[in-house]
Amino acid sequence: MFAVLPYAELLSCIDNIDPVAYARTRNYQTGSVTRLSPYISRGVVSTRFIFDRLRAAGHTWKEMEKLVQELAWRDYFQRVWQVRGPSLVEELKHPQQHIVHGEIPVAVVNAVTGIQAIDEGIFGLYREGYMHNHMRMYVASVCCNIGRAHWLQPARWMYYHLLDADWGSNACSWQWVCGAFSNKRYFANQENINRFFGTAQQHTFLDLPYEAMEHIPVPDVLSRSTPFMVDALLPASDEIASAHSEKVLLYNWYNLDPFWHKDEPCTRILLLEPEIFGRYPIAPHSVAFMLQLARAIPGLRVFTGSFAELKQYFPHARFYYKEHPWNHYDGCEEPRDWLAPGVNGWYPGFFPYWTKVSAVLQKELNV
Ligand SMILES: Cc1cc2nc3c(=O)[nH]c(=O)nc-3n(C[C@H](O)[C@H](O)[C@H](O)COP(=O)(O)OP(=O)(O)OC[C@H]3O[C@@H](n4cnc5c(N)ncnc54)[C@H](O)[C@@H]3O)c2cc1C
């Protein structure tokens, strides 16, 4: 199980990032990836915060550009989510092609695809709540482009298991792999997987030249599918004392920032809405991870119920929350952190967005 890092250790992980090694090795299973995504997705640290720490550590733009670009992918998907609305289930650019069903291949769920690295990657996801980016792309390609599943159910399956589950990054990435948010479907063959994940397999259903991959029939091993149907098991509410507290801070699955209004005398509530987790369930290890982060915030109480139900406990309060596409509260909305807050709105692709973000950051650095 993924252990939650105490804040001081998290900071030291950030300060010890070697962005040059990251740029060179990030596509390999054993590469120097940061594994910061669970903390970013849960709102403990932001992309801007990491950029500022890299800068303070003295890294030059050239050294850290690749890592900052990856952080910008995250911000980009958040912008897409903001603009395209909370559900993000409509195809963003093109309807997905070549679909034969709307479920998930059973062999993927059971980690028995026969592709050794992929099966190990899925077991790792179940065990640790984490999967390497390149492996996420392989799995999505096997589900959608080889197994010809619609992207939505497999995406929900992966989201369920990831500690870094973020519907913006998740839905946009699945759509990117299956060609709904890109102009070309993503394929990886066995040779590619062997190279980046250190296996030496041959004669698998992926052991093909790229020209052949777009046209192969669904391999037998991927032909059985199953719907993805699970529930999230949410914790019971803490005792909430009905109070005349004037300021109530709302935390949630996407905001567990330990420094938010720190030391101010506020009521702090982690709001877990069954309606949201019913649509986008998360695994017990993700619930446990969230609660560990929440318990590190002094005075925070858990409330499982709707916002309307919570309001009954605080009839005279003003609610404060951070902006997020899923929030529907009323009260005082505060902005989230961004690498470049002024670069917002709809960009049809990442690179026009990145051109603007990198210009803002380079100006800050006087590059
Ligand atoms: C099919 C698929 C599903 C995904 N689902 C999620 C998800 O639910 N939640 C999530 O946070 N990320 C998701 N990603 C993006 C990416 O895989 C993860 O952010 C990354 O693997 C996290 O590991 P890391 O922190 O070690 O990344 P690093 O490589 O160390 O990167 C540092 C940070 O940059 C950001 N980042 C890096 N690569 C990407 C990327 N391709 N897209 C967006 N941001 C990126 C992340 O915030 C990450 O923590 C998905 C990617 C794919 C292909």
The ligand as a MOL file (V3000), in Angstrom:
LIG
                    3D

  0  0  0     0  0            999 V3000
M  V30 BEGIN CTAB
M  V30 COUNTS 53 58 0 0 0
M  V30 BEGIN ATOM
M  V30 1 C -4.7210 6.7100 -19.7550 0
M  V30 2 C -4.1400 7.7120 -18.7940 0
M  V30 3 C -4.8200 8.0210 -17.6190 0
M  V30 4 C -4.3090 8.9810 -16.7330 0
M  V30 5 N -5.0020 9.2760 -15.5860 0
M  V30 6 C -4.5150 10.2000 -14.7240 0
M  V30 7 C -5.2180 10.5170 -13.5220 0
M  V30 8 O -6.3040 10.0070 -13.2420 0
M  V30 9 N -4.6430 11.4250 -12.6750 0
M  V30 10 C -3.4400 12.0290 -12.9580 0
M  V30 11 O -2.9480 12.8240 -12.1360 0
M  V30 12 N -2.7820 11.7610 -14.1030 0
M  V30 13 C -3.2720 10.8730 -14.9870 0
M  V30 14 N -2.5730 10.5830 -16.1380 0
M  V30 15 C -1.3580 11.3750 -16.4590 0
M  V30 16 C -0.0260 10.7630 -15.9980 0
M  V30 17 O 0.0280 9.4130 -16.3530 0
M  V30 18 C 0.1960 10.8800 -14.4870 0
M  V30 19 O -0.0290 12.2080 -14.0630 0
M  V30 20 C 1.6450 10.5010 -14.1270 0
M  V30 21 O 1.9320 9.2110 -14.5950 0
M  V30 22 C 1.7970 10.5850 -12.6410 0
M  V30 23 O 3.0110 10.0180 -12.2030 0
M  V30 24 P 4.2050 10.9180 -11.6880 0
M  V30 25 O 3.7260 11.8750 -10.6560 0
M  V30 26 O 5.3120 9.9980 -11.3220 0
M  V30 27 O 4.5290 11.7220 -13.0110 0
M  V30 28 P 5.8310 12.5080 -13.4490 0
M  V30 29 O 6.2530 11.9480 -14.7730 0
M  V30 30 O 6.8360 12.5630 -12.3950 0
M  V30 31 O 5.2870 13.9710 -13.7630 0
M  V30 32 C 5.2120 15.0140 -12.7920 0
M  V30 33 C 3.7880 15.5480 -12.7850 0
M  V30 34 O 3.4540 16.0910 -14.0580 0
M  V30 35 C 2.0860 15.8020 -14.3690 0
M  V30 36 N 2.0450 14.9170 -15.5390 0
M  V30 37 C 3.0250 14.1170 -16.0070 0
M  V30 38 N 2.6360 13.4840 -17.1360 0
M  V30 39 C 1.3740 13.8940 -17.3640 0
M  V30 40 C 0.4240 13.6030 -18.3750 0
M  V30 41 N 0.7010 12.7770 -19.3800 0
M  V30 42 N -0.7830 14.1780 -18.2910 0
M  V30 43 C -1.0930 15.0450 -17.2800 0
M  V30 44 N -0.2260 15.3720 -16.3040 0
M  V30 45 C 0.9940 14.8020 -16.3500 0
M  V30 46 C 1.5120 15.0870 -13.1670 0
M  V30 47 O 0.8850 16.0180 -12.3210 0
M  V30 48 C 2.7400 14.4810 -12.5090 0
M  V30 49 O 2.6010 14.2590 -11.1440 0
M  V30 50 C -3.0710 9.6330 -17.0430 0
M  V30 51 C -2.3950 9.3050 -18.2180 0
M  V30 52 C -2.9140 8.3550 -19.0860 0
M  V30 53 C -2.1540 8.0210 -20.3450 0
M  V30 END ATOM
M  V30 BEGIN BOND
M  V30 1 1 1 2
M  V30 2 1 2 3
M  V30 3 2 2 52
M  V30 4 2 3 4
M  V30 5 1 4 5
M  V30 6 1 4 50
M  V30 7 2 5 6
M  V30 8 1 6 7
M  V30 9 1 6 13
M  V30 10 2 7 8
M  V30 11 1 7 9
M  V30 12 1 9 10
M  V30 13 2 10 11
M  V30 14 1 10 12
M  V30 15 2 12 13
M  V30 16 1 13 14
M  V30 17 1 14 15
M  V30 18 1 14 50
M  V30 19 1 15 16
M  V30 20 1 16 17
M  V30 21 1 16 18
M  V30 22 1 18 19
M  V30 23 1 18 20
M  V30 24 1 20 21
M  V30 25 1 20 22
M  V30 26 1 22 23
M  V30 27 1 23 24
M  V30 28 2 24 25
M  V30 29 1 24 26
M  V30 30 1 24 27
M  V30 31 1 27 28
M  V30 32 2 28 29
M  V30 33 1 28 30
M  V30 34 1 28 31
M  V30 35 1 31 32
M  V30 36 1 32 33
M  V30 37 1 33 34
M  V30 38 1 33 48
M  V30 39 1 34 35
M  V30 40 1 35 36
M  V30 41 1 35 46
M  V30 42 1 36 37
M  V30 43 1 36 45
M  V30 44 2 37 38
M  V30 45 1 38 39
M  V30 46 1 39 40
M  V30 47 2 39 45
M  V30 48 1 40 41
M  V30 49 2 40 42
M  V30 50 1 42 43
M  V30 51 2 43 44
M  V30 52 1 44 45
M  V30 53 1 46 47
M  V30 54 1 46 48
M  V30 55 1 48 49
M  V30 56 2 50 51
M  V30 57 1 51 52
M  V30 58 1 52 53
M  V30 END BOND
M  V30 END CTAB
M  END
